[in-house]
Amino acid sequence: MSDVSIAPSPGGTFTLAGRAVARIGFGAGQLPRLCNDPDAAVALVRRAVELGVNHLDTAQFYGDGFANEILRAALRADDDVLVATKVGAEPNPGGPIPLRLAQRPEQLRAGVEANLRSLGVDRLDLVNLRRLDVGPGIRATGDQVVDLDDQLATMVALRDEGLIGAIGLSAVSRESLVRALPAGIVCVQNAYSLASRAYEGLLEVCLEHGLAWVPFYPLGGTFAMMPKVVEQPAVARAAERLGASPSEVGQAWLLAHAPNVLVISGTTSPAHLEQNLAVGSLALDSETIAELDAVAEPGGTIPFLQRD
């Protein structure tokens, strides 16, 4: 690592659903890759908790319930862990895409009930409504085009019934977030990375209202509208200068960019898990941050990945 002057560590905690969580969590989306070795998947989650992770992000449609079942097997009663899940889609085994939309109010309720069963709990800490106002993702059509107010009424009712503790939103526009704020939203999950900052304005709304910003595709993707962070020359230069990997630099930038950003990168590798968690101690100097900020301009939109 270089001897340049660095800022304080960007790690620490942020309050999510009334609880202080470490800003580096764990996303369970890759756990289904270990479907033939569930013991390894359980061990990986246990290792994350042992290393201080107390924010896990999952969904019933990750591996048709596999990820949730692994969390159920791995977590213990005395683990102080917040588990966030999501509704708005459901598994579609054997389909051309492994999930289908489930946006109607009765489907949202069914999704909560399915998460409760697979996680083996009586109450879900946090449920994100995967709204799909914006891409990437499957575009809602037909009876899957549902008014936001109808969806929020269902989510609030589920919260009032004690089945969920808090409500978040995913893949939403700025307009939808502002409209939903009176329902008591606590976080937003949208596609966002150092190299793809289309929803910078939405992040700013979250910061203004004290909401967590939990980006998915935090290192970009394989799509043209979501360039890979690790392939950016500025990221490579910073990584070499700091003695870090490009993926570490990309995640460290997210943490340094705004205090309400929570990173939930997933992996199936214990070594990669430890590398991700070490990002909290990688601080970026102001010159490096300025160089990385210039990689992508805020604004624009991310289109859907599938046509109507």
C-alpha positions as CSV (number, residue, x, y, z in Angstrom):
1,M,0.0,0.0,0.0
2,S,1.3,3.5,-0.8
3,D,2.3,6.1,1.8
4,V,-0.1,8.7,0.5
5,S,-2.2,10.6,3.1
6,I,-5.5,8.7,3.6
7,A,-8.8,9.5,5.1
8,P,-10.3,7.6,8.1
9,S,-11.6,4.1,7.4
10,P,-14.9,4.1,5.5
11,G,-16.2,1.1,7.5
12,G,-18.3,1.4,10.6
13,T,-22.0,1.0,11.0
14,F,-25.3,2.5,9.7
15,T,-28.8,2.3,11.2
16,L,-31.0,0.0,9.2
17,A,-34.5,-0.8,10.4
18,G,-33.7,0.6,13.8
19,R,-30.5,-1.5,14.2
20,A,-26.8,-0.6,13.8
21,V,-25.4,-2.9,11.1
22,A,-21.9,-3.2,9.8
23,R,-21.7,-1.3,6.4
24,I,-20.2,-4.4,4.8
25,G,-22.8,-7.2,4.8
26,F,-23.3,-10.4,2.8
27,G,-25.5,-11.1,-0.1
28,A,-26.9,-14.6,-0.4
29,G,-27.6,-14.5,-4.1
30,Q,-24.6,-16.7,-5.0
31,L,-25.3,-19.4,-2.4
32,P,-27.3,-21.5,-4.9
33,R,-24.0,-22.2,-6.7
34,L,-23.2,-24.4,-3.7
35,C,-26.4,-26.4,-4.1
36,N,-24.4,-29.6,-4.3
37,D,-22.5,-28.8,-1.2
38,P,-24.9,-27.3,1.4
39,D,-22.4,-27.9,4.2
40,A,-20.0,-25.6,2.6
41,A,-22.7,-23.0,2.1
42,V,-23.6,-23.2,5.8
43,A,-20.0,-22.9,6.8
44,L,-19.6,-19.8,4.6
45,V,-22.5,-18.1,6.3
46,R,-21.2,-19.0,9.7
47,R,-17.8,-17.6,8.8
48,A,-19.4,-14.3,7.7
49,V,-21.2,-14.0,11.1
50,E,-18.0,-14.9,13.0
51,L,-16.2,-12.1,11.1
52,G,-18.7,-9.5,12.2
53,V,-21.3,-9.6,9.5
54,N,-24.7,-8.7,10.9
55,H,-26.6,-7.8,7.7
56,L,-27.6,-10.6,5.4
57,D,-29.5,-10.1,2.2
58,T,-31.5,-12.9,0.7
59,A,-34.7,-13.8,-1.2
60,Q,-37.0,-16.8,-1.5
61,F,-36.3,-16.9,-5.3
62,Y,-32.5,-17.3,-4.8
63,G,-32.2,-21.0,-5.8
64,D,-35.9,-21.7,-5.2
65,G,-35.6,-21.3,-1.5
66,F,-32.0,-22.8,-1.2
67,A,-30.4,-19.6,0.1
68,N,-33.1,-19.1,2.7
69,E,-32.7,-22.7,3.9
70,I,-29.0,-22.2,4.2
71,L,-29.5,-19.1,6.3
72,R,-32.0,-21.0,8.5
73,A,-29.4,-23.8,9.0
74,A,-26.5,-21.5,9.6
75,L,-28.0,-18.8,11.9
76,R,-28.3,-19.4,15.7
77,A,-30.8,-17.9,18.1
78,D,-28.2,-15.8,19.7
79,D,-26.8,-14.3,16.5
80,D,-27.5,-10.6,16.4
81,V,-28.1,-10.5,12.7
82,L,-30.6,-8.6,10.5
83,V,-31.9,-10.6,7.6
84,A,-33.3,-8.6,4.7
85,T,-35.3,-10.4,2.1
86,K,-37.5,-9.3,-0.8
87,V,-40.8,-9.9,-2.6
88,G,-42.1,-9.0,-6.0
89,A,-40.8,-12.0,-7.8
90,E,-41.0,-15.8,-7.3
91,P,-39.0,-18.9,-8.4
92,N,-39.7,-20.1,-12.0
93,P,-37.8,-23.5,-12.0
94,G,-37.2,-24.7,-15.6
95,G,-38.2,-21.5,-17.2
96,P,-36.0,-19.5,-19.6
97,I,-35.5,-17.1,-16.7
98,P,-35.3,-18.7,-13.3
99,L,-37.8,-16.2,-11.8
100,R,-41.1,-14.5,-12.7
101,L,-42.7,-11.4,-11.5
102,A,-45.2,-11.6,-8.5
103,Q,-46.3,-8.0,-8.1
104,R,-50.0,-8.3,-7.2
105,P,-50.9,-7.7,-3.6
106,E,-51.9,-11.3,-2.9
107,Q,-48.6,-12.4,-4.4
108,L,-46.6,-10.0,-2.2
109,R,-48.4,-11.6,0.8
110,A,-47.7,-15.1,-0.5
111,G,-44.0,-14.1,-0.9
112,V,-43.8,-12.9,2.7
113,E,-45.3,-16.2,3.9
114,A,-42.9,-18.2,1.8
115,N,-40.0,-16.4,3.2
116,L,-41.3,-16.9,6.7
117,R,-41.5,-20.6,6.1
118,S,-38.1,-21.1,4.5
119,L,-36.3,-18.9,7.0
120,G,-38.1,-20.6,9.9
121,V,-39.1,-17.4,11.6
122,D,-42.3,-15.7,12.8
123,R,-41.3,-12.3,11.7
124,L,-39.1,-11.0,8.9
125,D,-36.7,-8.2,9.9
126,L,-36.9,-6.3,6.6
127,V,-38.7,-7.0,3.3
128,N,-37.8,-5.1,0.2
129,L,-40.5,-4.6,-2.4
130,R,-38.9,-5.3,-5.8
131,R,-40.9,-2.8,-7.7
132,L,-39.2,-2.7,-11.1
133,D,-39.9,0.9,-12.1
134,V,-36.4,0.9,-13.6
135,G,-34.0,-1.6,-15.1
136,P,-32.2,-3.9,-15.2
137,G,-34.7,-6.7,-14.8
138,I,-37.9,-8.1,-16.3
139,R,-40.4,-5.4,-17.3
140,A,-43.8,-5.7,-15.7
141,T,-46.6,-6.2,-18.2
142,G,-50.3,-7.2,-18.1
143,D,-51.7,-7.9,-14.6
144,Q,-48.2,-7.5,-13.2
145,V,-48.4,-3.7,-13.6
146,V,-49.7,-2.8,-10.2
147,D,-50.2,0.6,-8.6
148,L,-47.6,1.4,-6.0
149,D,-50.2,2.5,-3.5
150,D,-51.9,-0.9,-3.6
151,Q,-48.6,-2.6,-3.0
152,L,-47.6,-0.3,-0.2
153,A,-51.0,-0.9,1.5
154,T,-50.3,-4.6,1.5
155,M,-46.7,-4.1,2.9
156,V,-48.0,-1.8,5.6
157,A,-50.7,-4.3,6.5
158,L,-48.1,-7.0,6.8
159,R,-46.0,-4.8,9.0
160,D,-49.0,-3.9,11.2
161,E,-49.7,-7.6,11.6
162,G,-46.2,-8.2,12.9
163,L,-45.1,-10.4,10.0
164,I,-42.4,-7.9,8.8
165,G,-40.5,-5.4,10.8
166,A,-39.6,-2.8,8.1
167,I,-40.2,-2.1,4.5
168,G,-37.6,-1.3,1.8
169,L,-37.9,-0.7,-2.0
170,S,-35.9,-2.1,-4.9
171,A,-35.6,-1.1,-8.5
172,V,-37.5,2.1,-8.0
173,S,-37.6,5.6,-9.5
174,R,-37.1,8.8,-7.6
175,E,-40.8,9.6,-8.0
176,S,-41.8,6.2,-6.5
177,L,-39.5,6.6,-3.5
178,V,-40.8,10.1,-2.7
179,R,-44.4,8.8,-3.1
180,A,-43.6,5.9,-0.7
181,L,-41.8,7.8,2.0
182,P,-44.9,8.2,4.2
183,A,-45.1,4.4,4.5
184,G,-41.9,4.4,6.5
185,I,-39.4,3.2,3.9
186,V,-36.0,2.3,5.5
187,C,-33.8,1.5,2.5
188,V,-33.5,1.3,-1.3
189,Q,-31.8,-1.3,-3.5
190,N,-31.0,-0.2,-7.1
191,A,-28.4,-1.1,-9.6
192,Y,-25.4,1.2,-8.8
193,S,-21.6,1.1,-9.0
194,L,-18.6,3.4,-9.4
195,A,-19.0,2.9,-13.2
196,S,-22.8,3.1,-13.4
197,R,-24.2,6.0,-11.4
198,A,-27.6,6.4,-13.1
199,Y,-29.4,6.7,-9.8
200,E,-27.2,9.2,-8.0
201,G,-30.2,11.5,-7.5
202,L,-32.0,8.7,-5.8
203,L,-29.1,8.0,-3.5
204,E,-29.2,11.7,-2.5
205,V,-32.9,11.4,-1.6
206,C,-32.0,8.4,0.6
207,L,-29.2,10.4,2.3
208,E,-31.5,13.3,2.9
209,H,-34.1,11.1,4.6
210,G,-31.7,8.8,6.5
211,L,-32.4,5.8,4.4
212,A,-29.8,3.1,3.6
213,W,-28.7,2.8,0.0
214,V,-27.9,-0.9,-0.7
215,P,-26.7,-1.2,-4.3
216,F,-26.9,-4.4,-6.3
217,Y,-24.5,-5.1,-9.1
218,P,-22.0,-3.1,-7.0
219,L,-19.1,-4.1,-9.3
220,G,-21.1,-3.7,-12.5
221,G,-22.3,-6.5,-14.7
222,T,-22.0,-8.2,-18.1
223,F,-24.4,-5.7,-19.8
224,A,-23.3,-2.8,-21.9
225,M,-25.2,-0.3,-19.7
226,M,-23.5,-1.6,-16.6
227,P,-19.7,-1.7,-17.3
228,K,-17.5,-3.8,-15.1
229,V,-15.8,-1.7,-12.4
230,V,-12.7,-3.9,-12.4
231,E,-12.1,-3.1,-16.1
232,Q,-11.9,0.7,-15.5
233,P,-8.3,2.0,-16.0
234,A,-8.7,4.5,-13.1
235,V,-9.7,1.6,-10.8
236,A,-6.6,-0.5,-12.0
237,R,-4.3,2.5,-11.3
238,A,-5.8,3.0,-7.8
239,A,-5.5,-0.7,-7.0
240,E,-1.9,-0.8,-8.0
241,R,-1.1,2.4,-6.0
242,L,-2.9,1.0,-2.9
243,G,-1.7,-2.6,-3.1
244,A,-5.3,-3.7,-3.4
245,S,-7.5,-5.6,-5.9
246,P,-9.7,-3.7,-8.3
247,S,-12.8,-5.2,-6.7
248,E,-11.6,-4.0,-3.3
249,V,-11.2,-0.5,-4.7
250,G,-14.6,-0.5,-6.3
251,Q,-16.3,-1.5,-3.0
252,A,-14.1,1.0,-1.0
253,W,-15.3,3.8,-3.3
254,L,-18.9,2.9,-2.6
255,L,-18.3,3.1,1.2
256,A,-16.4,6.4,0.9
257,H,-19.0,7.9,-1.5
258,A,-21.8,8.3,1.0
259,P,-22.2,7.3,4.7
260,N,-25.5,5.6,4.1
261,V,-24.2,3.1,1.5
262,L,-24.2,-0.6,2.6
263,V,-22.3,-3.1,0.6
264,I,-23.7,-6.7,0.3
265,S,-21.3,-8.4,-2.1
266,G,-21.8,-12.1,-2.3
267,T,-19.4,-15.0,-2.9
268,T,-19.0,-18.7,-2.5
269,S,-15.4,-18.5,-1.4
270,P,-14.2,-18.1,2.2
271,A,-11.1,-16.4,1.0
272,H,-13.1,-14.0,-1.2
273,L,-15.4,-13.4,1.8
274,E,-12.5,-12.3,3.9
275,Q,-11.2,-10.1,1.1
276,N,-14.6,-8.4,0.8
277,L,-14.8,-7.7,4.6
278,A,-11.3,-6.3,4.6
279,V,-12.5,-3.5,2.3
280,G,-13.7,-1.7,5.5
281,S,-10.1,-0.9,6.3
282,L,-9.1,0.3,2.8
283,A,-9.3,4.1,2.9
284,L,-9.0,6.2,-0.2
285,D,-7.2,9.5,-0.3
286,S,-8.9,12.5,-1.8
287,E,-7.0,12.5,-5.0
288,T,-7.9,8.8,-5.7
289,I,-11.6,9.5,-4.9
290,A,-11.6,12.4,-7.3
291,E,-10.1,10.2,-10.0
292,L,-12.6,7.5,-9.4
293,D,-15.5,9.9,-9.2
294,A,-14.7,10.9,-12.8
295,V,-15.2,7.4,-14.2
296,A,-18.9,7.8,-14.6
297,E,-21.2,10.8,-14.7
298,P,-24.4,10.7,-12.5
299,G,-27.7,10.7,-14.4
300,G,-29.4,8.8,-17.1
301,T,-31.2,5.5,-16.8
302,I,-30.5,1.8,-16.9
303,P,-32.8,0.1,-19.5
304,F,-34.6,-3.2,-18.9
305,L,-32.8,-6.3,-20.0
306,Q,-35.8,-7.8,-21.6
307,R,-38.3,-6.3,-24.1
308,D,-42.0,-6.5,-23.7
